[in-house]
Amino acid sequence: MMTNVDLLLRVSGGSPLLTLPQLANVLNKKPAHIHWALSTDSELGKKLQPAKTRLGRHIYFRVIDLAKVLDESVE
């Protein structure tokens, strides 16, 4: 059985970080919606904020933290 971490690692090509478009694809949302959620006080933004990291001007999301968010939303 595939865990959420395995699924996210497959989407990211084995990288421990997901890009904004990759995350949007996983969540079936538009990248602009994810970006908006992160910049507001929305429920989705609050859940994704701990997984967010910046490298230069780029926003990435840690796979391990995203898997925890997905696991919590399923329960």
C-alpha positions as CSV (number, residue, x, y, z in Angstrom):
1,M,0.0,0.0,0.0
2,M,1.3,3.4,-0.9
3,T,1.6,6.1,1.8
4,N,1.0,9.8,1.2
5,V,4.8,10.3,1.5
6,D,5.4,7.7,-1.3
7,L,2.8,9.3,-3.5
8,L,4.2,12.8,-3.0
9,L,7.8,11.6,-3.6
10,R,6.6,10.0,-6.9
11,V,5.0,13.3,-7.9
12,S,8.1,15.3,-7.1
13,G,10.4,12.8,-8.9
14,G,12.0,11.7,-5.6
15,S,12.8,15.2,-4.4
16,P,11.9,16.0,-0.8
17,L,10.3,19.3,-2.0
18,L,7.3,20.0,-4.2
19,T,6.9,23.1,-6.3
20,L,3.8,25.2,-6.2
21,P,2.5,23.8,-9.5
22,Q,3.1,20.2,-8.4
23,L,1.2,20.9,-5.1
24,A,-1.6,22.5,-7.0
25,N,-1.8,19.4,-9.2
26,V,-1.9,17.1,-6.2
27,L,-4.7,19.1,-4.6
28,N,-6.5,19.5,-7.9
29,K,-6.4,23.3,-7.5
30,K,-5.0,26.1,-9.7
31,P,-1.5,27.4,-8.6
32,A,-3.1,30.9,-8.2
33,H,-5.5,29.5,-5.7
34,I,-2.7,27.9,-3.6
35,H,-0.7,31.2,-3.8
36,W,-3.8,33.2,-2.7
37,A,-4.5,30.8,0.2
38,L,-1.0,31.2,1.5
39,S,-1.2,35.0,1.4
40,T,-4.5,35.1,3.3
41,D,-5.8,33.8,6.6
42,S,-7.7,30.9,5.0
43,E,-8.0,27.4,6.4
44,L,-6.0,25.9,3.6
45,G,-3.2,28.5,4.0
46,K,-2.9,27.8,7.7
47,K,-2.5,24.0,7.0
48,L,0.1,24.6,4.2
49,Q,2.1,27.3,6.0
50,P,4.2,24.9,8.2
51,A,5.2,22.9,5.0
52,K,6.3,26.0,3.1
53,T,9.9,26.9,2.6
54,R,11.6,29.4,0.4
55,L,14.8,29.0,-1.6
56,G,15.6,32.3,-3.1
57,R,12.5,33.6,-4.8
58,H,10.9,30.2,-5.2
59,I,8.3,28.6,-2.9
60,Y,8.6,24.9,-2.1
61,F,6.7,22.5,0.2
62,R,8.3,19.8,2.3
63,V,6.9,16.4,1.3
64,I,7.0,15.1,4.9
65,D,5.0,18.0,6.2
66,L,2.5,17.8,3.3
67,A,1.9,14.1,4.0
68,K,1.1,15.0,7.6
69,V,-1.5,17.6,6.4
70,L,-3.0,15.1,4.0
71,D,-3.2,12.4,6.8
72,E,-4.9,14.8,9.2
73,S,-7.5,15.8,6.5
74,V,-8.4,12.2,5.9
75,E,-9.1,11.4,9.6
